[in-house]
Every structure is written in C-alpha cells, then in structure tokens.
Amino acid sequence: MAVDLNTSVPHSARIYDHLLGGKDNFEADRSAAAEIVKASPSIPISMRANRRYMARVVRYLAAERGIRQFLDIGTGLPTSPNLHEVVQGVDPATRIVYVDNDPIVLVHARALLTSTPEGSTAYVDADLRDPVAILNSAEVRESLDVSEPVSISLIAVLQFIPDEDEVHKILDTLLEPFPSGSTLAISTVTAHNEQAVAGAAAYRSRGIHAVARTDDEVTALFRGLDLVDPGVTLVHRWRPGPEDEGVEDFHVQMSGGVAVKQ
Ligand SMILES: C[S@@+](CC[C@H](N)C(=O)[O-])C[C@H]1O[C@@H](n2cnc3c(N)ncnc32)[C@H](O)[C@@H]1O
C-alpha cells in the first residue's frame, strides 16, 4: 500500500514522537517541535506524564473495573508500553482496537498488532471526526462486542478538535451503542497553565489546530456520565504512581479524567 507521508508538513503524531524521544519524524516535525518547546519548555515532561497517565488509566479500567475491550482513538506512534501491553498484562484475552488518522501511524501500526494469542489487537485508519465510520469499521465490528462494556479512550487528541459541540456529538455517538459500565477516558490540553496556552498557539502557528480547555470545559466533556475519583485533574495527579512524585503542576499541560456510563 502506498502511503503519502507528506513529510514537508508537520504532523501532531510525529511532533509528539520527537518530543518523547522517538525516531519516526521528519525535519518539518522537528522544526515545529523546536518552536513549540520554545513557547512551552515543559512540554516534553508533560507528554511523558500524559503517557504514564494513559497506562495508569487503562490498567485501572482492566484491573479494577474488569473492562476487557478497549477502543483507543488518537493512538499515536507505538511507544512502550502500548495500551494493549498494559491491559493484556492484566488479562491476555483482552481485545483492543486502535484508531488514528495519521499516515505515519498506519505505517508503523504493525508494532501495535502484537497481541497475545488469547486476545486481539486491530488498527483502523480513520478520523475521530467521523465516529460512525469508526463504529462501522470491520475491525470494530469483529473485535468489540456491543453487549459488553467498552473503554473508549481519547488521550491527548481532543485538543485537536476545538469545537465543543462537535466534540460532544462525537463522544455521544461513540458511547451510544455500548452498555452501562462502559467508560470514557480523556486527557486534553489544559488552559490553566500559561505554557499550555502558549504551546497550543505554537501548534496553530504551524497549521495544526489546537485548543487549551478550562477544567470546566474538560468536565463538561463527561456530561451524562459519572466521573470516578479523583474527577478531572492534571494528569500526574490522577491516581499517581511513584514516577509522578516530584512532577510539578506547572510542568503539566494536560488534564483528564475517567467516567462511567450508567
Ligand atoms: C499527541 S498524540 C497522542 C498519542 C497517544 N494517545 C498518547 O497520549 O500517548 C495525538 C494523536 O492523535 C492523532 N489524531 C489527531 N487528530 C486526529 C483525528 N481527527 N482522528 C484520529 N486521530 C487523530 C494524531 O495523529 C496523533 O497520533
């Protein structure tokens, strides 16, 4: 399959990969990343905190809420540990569907398809702004059972969908077919950190729409659902692990939370 990577234009997945120390990026991504770091020097610390948050959230959902199927949208390039490695560590029979719309993630998707033999992983090349296409994809239909609770995770992706009405519609559509006990996990750029606001502006100056949301706006993303403790927080404060000790609030530019459908 021929994939057009359009390497002269910066892509959010490749900027993120570069800032996490990865190698799947190009000059346009590295130059955009340098500008973003100038505007927002703590962003690499924040991104690592966000990645650890993802792992803690999905481990909690698998281990403490018994979720055995995951739909992760805006997956990004493979980065250790990947979501399936965390949740299949809890139960090897867990099924995971990954979704991203960046061609470079598609190129590297093989590294996301390393499921245990008991479980499954699948990858869908699709856009979050078309949730019906995601739900109707062969991978979702074959891997996810709509009679069982699912975890839908949108980690560090909703900042790229600035319109609140559009985000609400997307979330409602994604959760609609799944039963009570299903969960929504989010992290997104927070407006209560000046660096985060400057970082979002630096993304926009390179042609990538990004928005920083207030805590109220992040909380509103969970409307109709029950937030689990500790509610919406900076990501390093959500059930922190040992590696989060010593991380300062002003370094962290993402807030998030987990909520359950009744
Ligand atoms: C900052 S990365 C986050 C990766 C991963 N979720 C994490 O937190 O480590 C954002 C990802 O969202 C993807 N993305 C951005 N807009 C998207 C859209 N409209 N549909 C699907 N994926 C999208 C990007 O390609 C990128 O891989």
Ligand as a Chemical Component Dictionary entry (heavy atoms), coordinates in Angstrom:
data_LIG
# 
_chem_comp.id                   LIG 
_chem_comp.type                 NON-POLYMER 
_chem_comp.pdbx_formal_charge   0 
_chem_comp.three_letter_code    LIG 
# 
loop_
_chem_comp_atom.comp_id 
_chem_comp_atom.atom_id 
_chem_comp_atom.alt_atom_id 
_chem_comp_atom.type_symbol 
_chem_comp_atom.charge 
_chem_comp_atom.model_Cartn_x 
_chem_comp_atom.model_Cartn_y 
_chem_comp_atom.model_Cartn_z 
_chem_comp_atom.pdbx_ordinal 
LIG C1  C1  C 0  -0.391 13.800 20.918 1  
LIG S1  S1  S 1  -0.702 12.271 20.109 2  
LIG C2  C2  C 0  -1.307 11.263 21.435 3  
LIG C3  C3  C 0  -0.944 9.798  21.290 4  
LIG C4  C4  C 0  -1.397 8.881  22.439 5  
LIG N1  N1  N 0  -2.849 8.854  22.569 6  
LIG C5  C5  C 0  -0.785 9.289  23.756 7  
LIG O1  O1  O 0  -1.436 10.027 24.514 8  
LIG O2  O2  O -1 0.359  8.929  24.035 9  
LIG C6  C6  C 0  -2.214 12.643 19.208 10 
LIG C7  C7  C 0  -2.598 11.592 18.179 11 
LIG O3  O3  O 0  -3.927 11.864 17.725 12 
LIG C8  C8  C 0  -3.975 11.680 16.328 13 
LIG N2  N2  N 0  -5.062 12.489 15.793 14 
LIG C9  C9  C 0  -5.146 13.849 15.721 15 
LIG N3  N3  N 0  -6.313 14.223 15.169 16 
LIG C10 C10 C 0  -6.985 13.066 14.880 17 
LIG C11 C11 C 0  -8.260 12.785 14.285 18 
LIG N4  N4  N 0  -9.067 13.771 13.886 19 
LIG N5  N5  N 0  -8.620 11.489 14.138 20 
LIG C12 C12 C 0  -7.819 10.471 14.550 21 
LIG N6  N6  N 0  -6.607 10.686 15.118 22 
LIG C13 C13 C 0  -6.194 11.954 15.288 23 
LIG C14 C14 C 0  -2.612 12.122 15.836 24 
LIG O4  O4  O 0  -2.321 11.571 14.562 25 
LIG C15 C15 C 0  -1.708 11.602 16.939 26 
LIG O5  O5  O 0  -1.270 10.308 16.653 27 
# 
loop_
_chem_comp_bond.comp_id 
_chem_comp_bond.atom_id_1 
_chem_comp_bond.atom_id_2 
_chem_comp_bond.value_order 
_chem_comp_bond.pdbx_ordinal 
LIG C1  S1  SING 1  
LIG S1  C2  SING 2  
LIG S1  C6  SING 3  
LIG C2  C3  SING 4  
LIG C3  C4  SING 5  
LIG C4  N1  SING 6  
LIG C4  C5  SING 7  
LIG C5  O1  DOUB 8  
LIG C5  O2  SING 9  
LIG C6  C7  SING 10 
LIG C7  O3  SING 11 
LIG C7  C15 SING 12 
LIG O3  C8  SING 13 
LIG C8  N2  SING 14 
LIG C8  C14 SING 15 
LIG N2  C9  SING 16 
LIG N2  C13 SING 17 
LIG C9  N3  DOUB 18 
LIG N3  C10 SING 19 
LIG C10 C11 SING 20 
LIG C10 C13 DOUB 21 
LIG C11 N4  SING 22 
LIG C11 N5  DOUB 23 
LIG N5  C12 SING 24 
LIG C12 N6  DOUB 25 
LIG N6  C13 SING 26 
LIG C14 O4  SING 27 
LIG C14 C15 SING 28 
LIG C15 O5  SING 29 
# 
